[in-house]
Amino acid sequence: MNTIADMIFIMKSNSFLRKIKKQKQRVKGINNHNTRSMKARYYILLLLSLSYFGIQAQPNVGDAHPTSTNYKLVWSDEFETGTAPSSTNWHFQTDCIVGAPGCWANNEAQHYTDRTSGPNLNSAVGNGNLSIIARREDYDDQGRDLDYTSARLNSKYAFTYGRVDVRAQLPPEAGTWPAIWMLGRDISEPGGFWHDQYGTTPWPAIGEIDIMEQFANK
């Protein structure tokens, strides 16, 4: 993250997604029916970039390949209300997960914050977009003085089967690592939304499914 000044990552939804819904009759979804006890539930975790989420569930899927006609919408966020990410849908993960001098895995150089207002906000909602803003600034938190800030959000919805559709605009510059990815709900990660209730298994044993990951400008 050595080249970041102030970068804005915008997630769009509205007209694009309505066009898909009306013209292509596509469904968007995530399954919230845990039909087999051995199957893991996943939640969505967002780093430096967010998106539209339409969630569609297919009940009693088992291992069969689902068809679009069996889906129904169960969870979505089009970022059309308020000026901050919905507290009903999203959790800001800000507690460090590794020891000093860093704070996060992969030698990340930033703190994640829950700032949604003021001159140094790191996330904001407006006009059907969720923007996550990475800033170069001296930021001291939890005993670590780091040079950058951004935002990291966990979905407050977990699922086993289904489909997720996302639309996101990513930065072209090198120096960032935006990602939209899924971790098992039972991950042991203090500060994560699901940790206190379900956290039993550390990463990587918990599993990971990447929806999108952009390293540098690739």
C-alpha positions, 0 to 999 in steps of 0.5 A: 500500500505504498502508493495510496494517497486517498483512493475511493472504491465505489460499488454500484447497484441500482439501474444496472441490477434492475436491468438484469432483473427485468430483462434477463430475469436473473436471480441473486442469492445466498442460501440460508438453509443448512440442509446438511450438518457437515456443510459449512456456513459462510459469510461475506467479508469485504476489504477495500471494496464493496458492492451490491449484494442480492441474495437468493436462497434455494431450499433443500438443495443438498448436493444437487446443482441448483436451477435459477427457477428455484431461487428466492431473494432472501437478503440484499443491499443496494446502498440506497438509504442513509450515508453509512453502511447499514448496521443491520447488514454490516459489521465493521471489523477493526480489532487487530488479528496479529501481534505488533508491530502490524495489525493484520495478516499479509503484512498489511500496512493499514488500520481498519476503522469504522469512520463514516463521517468527517473529513477522514471517513473510510466508508460512506453510502450515497446514490446507490453506492458504497464507497470504501476509502483508503487514506494515507495518514498517521493513525495510532490505534491499539498500540500500533502506529500505522501509515494508512487507514481503510475499512473492512466489513463483515456481512451479518448474514451467513449461508450454506448454498446459493448464489451471490451477485456483486457489482464493484468498481476497483482501483487501477493503481498499484499498491492496494489489495481489494477483495470480496471473499467468504470465510466460514462462519465458525472462524475464530477471529476476535473482533469478527462479527461471528466470533463470540457466538460461533468462533471455534476454528482458525484460518486456514482450517475454516476454509475460504472462498474468494469472490474477487481479489485484486492484488496491486493492479492485476 
